[in-house]
Amino acid sequence: MTVSILLFLPVVAALLVLLFKNEAVKHAALFFSIIELAVAIYFLAGFVPDASVQYAVDATWIPQMGVHFTAGIDGISMVMVLLSTVLVPLIILTTYKHQYKNAKAFYALILFMQAGMLTVFTALDGFLFYVGWEAALIPIYFICALWGGENRIRITIKFFIYTFAGSLFMLLGIIYLALQTPSGIYDLRSFYDLSLNLTQQSWVFWAFFIAFAIKMPVFPFHTWQPDTYTEAPTAGTMMLSGIMLKMGIYGVIRWLIPNAPAGFLQWQNLAMILAVIGIVYASLIAFNQKDGKRLVAYSSIAHVGLIAAGIFAWTTQGVQGAMIQMLSHGINVVGMFFIWDIISRRLNTRDISQMGGIAKVAPNFSIAFLIILLGTVALPLTNGFVGEFLLLKGVYNYNIWFAAVAGLTIIFGAVYMLRMYKGVMQGEANELTLTFTDISGSEKLVLGIICVLIIAIGVYPQPILHISEAAVTNLVNTVSAKFVNAKY
């Protein structure tokens, strides 16, 4: 069995979902997403955690252009495959209390988007990587534009322009690298083997960096994110924050730094500075947010800034920290946005100042909220702690002062998150919150699974770290060896 089944199954599922009606649509979407998760678990069961590429497929696609349908899974890809296949069923479950107009299109777009993202995480051909990148963008555009909030059209157009412009820069970089290969092909290994001079690598670095920095996003390319996360329907926000932004982080690890090591070395300090600025900047803005969903959006920018800093430090600890933190951040941010979806659905507001005392009327909800919050602020024995510790260690190895500033994300995050929890859950209940009902059914199931994952990964992270360890170590050492021979 090759990875191709993992890529085409969601496409087939998206088409089949269109045949269902009424309530059966969401059940069908959930069923197919669970089947996709089962395939990923099958791959994981047979996966050998070394540096090799497994379950590979290599077929001629467009021979006139030197394009092959080449994809496979190594330790780095496997973590991302697990992230995507675990979160999509949870995201679909979070929609069970919602009624969507033209629901079949909504769920089909989610599944089609999953196929695009999995293509990005497994592609070993530059053209295929770009196709997956764009294929994931199109569904989320329609999800936001058709089912978003009041200002959805203006915000979605801004988001599309940002991300599409970045994609064009990346496409130019991919085409340029292909033209430099002896056979004019888009194979990733052929890209790695190129010997480009510093000027060439600098241009390649910026072509990829702009695209990936917008997607993550990294300061100052972040301005589309808070508005889009706020206006998108909650499931769309979860797809964006939980999985799609990881495409940019993954791209830096797989496509940016290895393809332009000398260019990266030249601009490494600037990239680190932008990542660290983003941590502090987003945290300070989060302090002043009254809208809970918007606060979580800025919190996400701060956490992604730390992940970016850990990668740009380019140490084994930093990149390993990024791998487990991508998984942990995806779980936590989906949980946080679902928390606010539950609150806004019951109270018809996300204004923190209007709330209080919910813990007294909804004890199960308050416990789940607290566990997810503690994972988000990286309390020891939660999933967020392991990744942030490794990330800060990687940044510390690069520069102690950068590590000191980057570490503020833990302090700031604890302050604004705990203050948010206090404002929403504690104190006396008012006329608005007295009617708040506790979680039940699908809500309890989703939050229960998320809480179990937060604690399980926090207590015993080794299985996740072991999956990517060999692949990360091999890639970091291979690229670092090229730093020695970087041409200046």
C-alpha positions in Angstrom: 0.0 0.0 0.0 1.4 3.4 -1.0 0.7 6.9 0.3 -1.5 7.6 -2.7 -4.5 6.0 -0.9 -4.1 8.6 1.8 -4.2 11.4 -0.8 -7.1 10.2 -2.9 -9.4 8.8 -0.3 -10.5 12.2 0.9 -11.1 13.3 -2.7 -13.4 10.3 -3.3 -15.0 10.9 0.1 -15.7 14.5 -0.8 -17.5 13.4 -4.0 -19.5 10.7 -2.1 -20.6 13.2 0.6 -22.3 15.2 -2.1 -24.7 12.3 -2.6 -26.1 12.4 0.9 -28.9 14.6 2.3 -29.9 16.2 5.6 -28.3 14.8 8.8 -26.7 11.9 6.9 -24.2 14.3 5.4 -22.3 15.0 8.6 -22.4 11.3 9.5 -21.0 10.4 6.2 -18.2 13.0 6.4 -17.3 11.8 9.9 -17.3 8.2 8.7 -15.0 8.9 5.8 -12.6 11.0 8.0 -12.4 8.1 10.5 -11.6 5.7 7.6 -8.8 8.1 6.7 -7.5 8.1 10.3 -7.6 4.3 10.2 -5.4 4.3 7.1 -3.0 6.6 8.8 -2.9 4.3 11.9 -2.2 1.4 9.6 0.7 3.3 8.1 2.0 4.2 11.5 1.8 0.5 12.7 4.1 -0.5 9.9 6.3 2.6 10.0 10.0 2.2 10.7 11.2 5.3 12.6 14.4 5.8 10.7 15.4 8.5 8.1 14.1 6.6 5.1 11.0 7.5 3.0 8.4 4.8 3.2 5.1 4.0 1.4 6.4 5.9 -1.6 4.7 6.3 -4.9 6.6 7.6 -8.0 4.7 7.8 -11.3 5.2 9.9 -14.4 2.7 12.7 -14.4 3.5 15.3 -16.9 6.7 14.0 -18.7 7.0 17.1 -21.0 7.6 19.2 -17.9 9.6 16.7 -15.9 6.8 16.4 -13.4 6.3 13.2 -11.4 3.6 12.2 -8.9 6.2 11.4 -6.2 5.2 11.2 -2.6 6.2 9.3 0.5 6.3 9.4 4.3 9.3 9.8 6.6 9.3 10.6 10.3 8.7 14.3 9.7 5.8 13.6 7.3 4.3 11.0 9.6 3.8 13.5 12.4 2.0 15.8 10.0 -0.1 13.0 8.7 -1.2 12.1 12.2 -2.0 15.8 12.9 -4.2 16.0 9.9 -6.0 12.7 10.2 -6.6 13.0 14.0 -7.9 16.6 13.9 -10.3 16.4 10.9 -12.7 13.9 12.6 -12.7 16.0 15.7 -13.4 19.2 13.7 -16.3 17.5 11.9 -17.6 16.3 15.3 -17.5 19.9 16.6 -20.0 20.9 13.8 -22.7 18.4 15.0 -24.6 21.1 17.0 -24.6 23.5 13.9 -26.9 23.6 11.0 -25.3 24.7 7.7 -27.0 25.8 4.6 -25.9 23.5 1.8 -24.2 21.2 4.3 -23.0 18.7 1.7 -20.8 21.3 0.0 -19.5 22.4 3.4 -18.3 18.9 4.4 -17.1 18.1 0.9 -14.9 21.2 1.0 -13.4 20.1 4.4 -12.5 16.7 3.0 -11.1 18.1 -0.2 -9.0 20.5 1.9 -7.7 17.6 3.9 -6.5 15.9 0.7 -4.6 19.1 -0.3 -2.9 19.4 3.0 -1.9 15.7 3.1 -0.4 16.2 -0.4 1.7 19.1 0.9 2.9 17.0 3.9 3.9 14.0 1.7 5.0 15.5 -1.7 8.5 14.8 -2.9 8.1 16.6 -6.2 8.1 20.5 -6.2 5.2 20.7 -8.7 3.0 18.3 -6.7 3.9 20.2 -3.5 2.6 23.4 -5.2 -0.6 21.7 -6.4 -1.3 20.5 -2.9 -0.6 24.0 -1.5 -3.1 25.6 -3.8 -5.6 22.7 -3.6 -5.8 23.3 0.2 -6.3 27.1 -0.3 -9.4 26.9 -2.6 -11.7 25.0 -0.2 -10.9 27.3 2.8 -11.6 30.3 0.6 -15.2 29.1 -0.1 -15.7 27.9 3.5 -14.9 31.3 4.8 -16.7 33.2 2.1 -19.9 31.2 2.2 -20.3 30.4 5.9 -18.3 33.1 7.6 -19.4 36.1 9.6 -20.8 39.5 8.7 -17.5 40.8 7.2 -16.6 37.6 5.6 -16.2 38.8 2.0 -13.8 41.6 2.7 -11.8 39.6 5.1 -11.7 36.5 2.9 -10.5 38.5 -0.1 -7.7 39.9 1.9 -6.7 36.4 3.1 -6.8 35.1 -0.4 -4.7 37.9 -1.8 -2.1 37.5 0.9 -1.8 33.7 0.6 -2.1 33.6 -3.2 0.6 36.3 -3.7 2.9 34.3 -1.4 2.2 31.1 -3.4 3.3 32.9 -6.6 6.7 33.7 -5.1 7.1 30.0 -4.0 6.1 28.9 -7.5 8.8 31.0 -9.0 11.3 29.5 -6.6 10.3 26.0 -7.5 10.5 26.6 -11.2 13.9 28.2 -10.8 15.2 25.2 -8.9 13.8 22.8 -11.5 15.6 24.8 -14.2 18.9 24.4 -12.4 18.7 20.6 -12.3 20.5 18.7 -15.1 17.3 17.1 -16.3 14.9 20.0 -15.6 12.9 18.0 -13.0 11.1 18.9 -9.9 12.3 16.1 -7.7 13.1 17.2 -4.1 16.3 15.2 -3.8 17.6 16.8 -7.1 16.9 20.2 -5.5 18.9 19.2 -2.4 21.9 18.1 -4.6 22.1 21.5 -6.4 25.2 23.7 -5.9 23.9 27.2 -6.1 25.9 30.3 -5.3 25.0 32.7 -2.4 23.1 35.1 -4.6 21.0 32.3 -6.2 20.3 30.9 -2.8 19.3 34.2 -1.3 16.7 34.7 -4.0 15.4 31.2 -3.5 15.3 31.8 0.3 13.1 34.8 -0.1 10.8 33.2 -2.7 10.0 30.4 -0.2 10.3 32.5 3.0 7.6 35.0 1.9 5.1 32.2 1.1 5.7 30.2 4.3 5.9 33.3 6.5 2.4 34.4 5.3 1.0 31.0 5.8 2.3 30.5 9.4 2.0 33.6 9.8 5.2 35.4 11.0 5.4 39.1 11.8 4.9 41.3 9.7 3.0 39.0 7.4 0.4 38.2 10.0 -2.2 40.9 9.5 -4.7 38.7 7.6 -4.8 36.1 10.4 -6.8 37.6 13.3 -9.6 38.9 11.1 -9.8 35.6 9.1 -9.8 33.5 12.2 -12.5 35.6 13.8 -14.8 35.8 10.8 -14.5 32.2 9.5 -16.9 29.6 10.7 -15.5 27.8 13.7 -14.7 24.6 11.7 -12.9 26.8 9.1 -10.9 28.5 11.8 -9.9 25.1 13.2 -8.8 23.9 9.8 -6.8 27.0 9.3 -5.2 27.2 12.8 -5.0 23.5 13.6 -3.6 22.1 10.3 -3.2 24.6 7.5 -0.7 27.0 9.2 1.5 23.9 9.8 1.9 23.8 6.0 4.1 26.9 6.3 6.1 25.5 9.2 6.6 22.2 7.4 7.6 24.0 4.3 10.4 25.8 6.1 11.8 22.5 7.4 11.4 20.5 4.2 11.7 23.0 1.4 13.2 26.3 2.5 16.3 25.6 4.6 17.5 22.4 2.8 17.1 24.0 -0.6 18.9 27.3 0.3 21.3 26.6 3.2 23.7 29.4 2.4 20.8 31.8 1.8 19.3 30.8 5.1 22.6 31.3 6.9 22.8 34.8 5.5 19.3 35.8 6.6 19.0 33.5 9.7 19.4 36.4 12.2 16.7 38.4 10.5 14.3 35.5 10.4 14.9 34.9 14.1 14.3 38.6 14.9 11.0 38.5 13.0 9.9 35.4 14.8 10.8 36.8 18.3 9.1 40.1 17.5 5.9 38.2 16.6 5.9 36.5 20.0 6.0 39.7 22.0 3.8 41.7 19.6 1.0 39.2 19.4 1.1 38.6 23.2 0.8 42.3 24.0 -2.1 42.6 21.6 -3.8 39.6 23.2 -3.8 41.3 26.5 -6.3 43.9 25.2 -8.7 41.6 23.5 -12.3 41.5 24.7 -13.4 39.0 22.0 -12.4 35.5 23.2 -12.0 34.1 19.7 -9.8 37.0 18.7 -7.7 36.5 21.8 -7.1 32.9 20.9 -6.1 34.0 17.4 -3.4 36.4 18.7 -2.3 33.7 21.1 -1.8 31.4 18.1 0.5 33.9 16.4 2.7 34.1 19.6 2.9 30.3 19.8 3.7 29.9 16.1 6.4 32.6 16.5 8.1 30.4 19.1 7.9 27.4 16.7 9.4 29.5 13.9 12.2 30.6 16.2 13.0 27.0 17.2 13.2 26.0 13.5 15.3 29.0 12.5 17.8 28.2 15.3 18.3 24.9 13.3 19.3 22.6 16.0 18.0 19.0 16.5 16.3 20.1 19.7 14.7 23.1 18.1 13.3 21.2 15.1 12.2 18.2 17.3 10.5 20.8 19.5 8.7 22.2 16.4 7.5 18.7 15.4 5.8 17.9 18.6 4.6 21.4 19.2 2.9 21.5 15.8 0.9 18.5 16.9 0.3 19.9 20.4 -0.6 23.3 19.1 -3.1 21.8 16.6 -4.8 19.9 19.4 -4.9 22.8 21.8 -6.0 25.5 19.4 -8.8 23.3 18.1 -9.9 22.8 21.7 -9.7 26.5 22.5 -11.7 27.5 19.4 -14.3 24.9 20.2 -14.6 26.2 23.7 -15.4 29.6 22.3 -17.8 28.1 19.7 -19.7 26.5 22.6 -19.8 29.8 24.6 -20.9 31.9 21.6 -23.6 29.4 20.6 -25.1 29.5 24.1 -24.7 33.2 24.9 -24.7 34.8 21.5 -21.6 36.8 22.4 -17.9 36.4 22.7 -17.4 39.5 24.8 -15.4 38.4 27.9 -16.6 41.4 29.9 -20.2 40.2 29.8 -19.4 36.8 31.3 -18.6 35.2 34.6 -19.6 32.4 36.9 -20.0 29.7 34.2 -18.0 27.2 36.3 -20.8 27.1 38.8 -23.5 26.1 36.3 -21.3 24.0 33.9 -18.7 22.1 36.0 -17.8 19.6 33.2 -17.2 22.4 30.7 -15.1 24.3 33.2 -12.8 21.3 33.8 -12.3 20.7 30.1 -11.7 24.5 29.5 -9.1 24.5 32.3 -7.2 21.4 31.0 -7.1 22.8 27.4 -6.0 26.2 28.8 -3.2 24.6 30.9 -2.0 22.7 27.8 -1.9 26.0 25.9 0.1 27.8 28.5 2.6 24.9 28.6 2.1 23.6 32.2 4.4 20.7 32.9 2.8 17.3 32.3 0.7 18.8 29.5 1.5 18.5 25.8 2.5 22.2 25.4 5.3 21.9 27.9 7.4 19.4 26.0 7.5 21.3 22.7 8.1 24.7 24.2 10.9 23.4 26.4 12.7 21.9 23.4 12.0 25.0 21.3 13.5 27.3 24.0 16.5 25.0 24.3 17.1 25.3 20.6 16.8 29.0 20.6 19.0 29.2 23.7 21.7 27.3 21.8 21.5 29.9 19.1 21.4 33.0 21.2 20.7 33.4 24.9 19.1 36.8 24.5 16.7 35.6 21.8 15.8 32.7 24.2 15.1 35.2 27.0 12.7 37.2 24.9 11.1 34.2 23.3 10.5 32.7 26.8 8.2 35.6 27.5 5.5 33.8 25.5 5.1 31.4 28.4 4.8 34.2 31.0 2.5 36.4 28.8 0.4 33.4 27.7 -0.2 32.3 31.3 -1.3 35.9 32.3 -3.8 36.6 29.5 -5.1 33.1 29.3 -5.7 32.7 33.1 -7.2 36.2 33.1 -9.5 35.2 30.3 -10.5 32.0 32.3 -11.2 34.0 35.4 -13.4 36.5 33.5 -15.4 33.8 31.8 -15.7 31.0 34.3 -15.2 32.4 37.8 -17.0 35.1 39.9 -20.7 35.4 40.2 -23.0 34.2 37.4 -25.1 37.0 35.9 -28.4 37.0 34.0 -26.7 36.0 30.8 -24.6 33.1 32.2 -27.1 31.7 34.6 -28.8 29.9 31.7 -25.6 28.4 30.4 -26.0 24.6 30.0 -23.2 22.1 30.6 -21.6 20.1 27.7 -23.3 17.0 26.4 -23.2 14.5 23.5 -20.7 15.4 20.8 -19.4 18.3 22.8 -18.4 16.1 25.7 -16.8 13.6 23.3 -14.7 16.1 21.5 -13.5 17.9 24.6 -12.9 14.5 26.3 -10.7 13.3 23.5 -8.7 16.6 23.4 -8.2 16.5 27.2 -6.9 12.9 27.0 -4.5 13.8 24.2 -3.2 16.9 26.1 -2.4 14.8 29.2 -1.2 11.7 27.4 1.3 13.5 25.2 2.4 15.7 28.2 3.0 12.7 30.5 4.7 10.4 27.9 5.8 12.3 24.7 8.5 9.8 23.7 6.4 7.9 21.1 5.8 11.1 19.2 9.4 12.3 19.5 10.6 8.9 18.4 8.7 9.0 15.2 10.5 12.1 13.8 13.8 11.8 15.7 15.9 10.0 13.1 14.5 12.0 10.1 15.0 15.3 11.9 18.6 14.4 13.0 19.5 13.3 9.5 18.1 16.4 7.9 19.6 18.9 10.4 23.0 17.2 10.2 22.9 17.1 6.4 22.0 20.8 6.0 24.4 21.9 8.8 27.2 20.2 6.9 26.4 22.5 3.9 26.8 25.5 6.2 30.5 24.8 6.4 30.8 25.0 2.6 28.5 28.0 2.2 29.8 30.4 -0.4 30.1 34.0 0.7 
